[in-house]
């Protein structure tokens, strides 16, 4: 698995950005699947998104209690929505 943001394939970059935008997907899930820290994800998002989109994303992440595992309610104990099973290239979606 690649560890630097600039070594990811286009599909991997798309998936990381998608996971970063998802409210239920924690930074821990991204770390688990792509070995990127929260700071790495933020840097990648800043590099890959338009500046206005990045600002919207940062505002959303700061106000989202489900993005950080420590802030999540106890009843949410999974990385993703239970209906989200058909994502390609997603190790987590294939786990039960």
N, C-alpha and C positions, 0 to 999 in steps of 0.2 A: 504494500500500500504506500502510496506517495505521502510525503509529510510536508512538503512545501506547496503553498497555494499555486505557484506558477508551474508546477509539474503535473497538474491534473488534466485529464482529457476534457473535451468539450462536454461530454455526457456527465462526467463527474462534477464539473463546475456547475452545470445546470442543476444537478441534483442537490448540491450543497446550497446553492442560492434558493432553491425551492424549499429545502428544509429550514433554512434561516428565516424565510418568510412565514412558514407555518407556525401558528401560535402554540400548538401542542408539542412541537418538536423542540426539545431542550438542547442547549449547547452541549450537554453531556452526550446526547445521542449523536450529534455531529462529531464529537470527539471520539466516540466509540467506533463509528463507521469510517471516518476519514482522518482521524488523528490530528484534528485541528482544534486548537484552544479557542476560547471565546475571542481573545484578542486577534487570533489569526482569521477567524470568521469575519470579524469587523473590518479588518484590513482588506480581506478579499472582497467583501461587499462594497467597500469604498472604491476599490480599484475597478470592479466589474459593473457597477451601477452608475447611472447618471447621478450627478450630485444631488438633485432634487429628490430622486428616488431613494438615495442613501439616507438623506435627512428624514424622509418619511419613515423609512425602516427603523432608523435609530430611535425616533420618537415612539414608534410602536413597540419596540423591544424594551425600552425603558419603562413603559407603562404596562407591560404584559407580565403577569405573575406566573404564567405557565412556562416561560422561556428559561427560567432558572430553577433547577431542581429544588433548591432550598426554599424557594418561595411558593412552590406548587402546593395546592391542597392535597391532603393525604389520599383522598379518593381517586386522584389521577395517578395511576401507577404504571403507565405505559408511555412509550415514546411517541406514539401516533394514534390517530383515530382508529377505532376497531374496524371501521368500514373501509379503510385504506389498505387493501391487500394486494392490489395489482400494480404496484409501482415497480418498474423495471430497475435493475441494478441496485436494489435496496435490500441489504442483508436482513435488516430488522423486519421488513414486511414478510419475510419467509419464515421467521421464527414463530413458534406457538407457545 
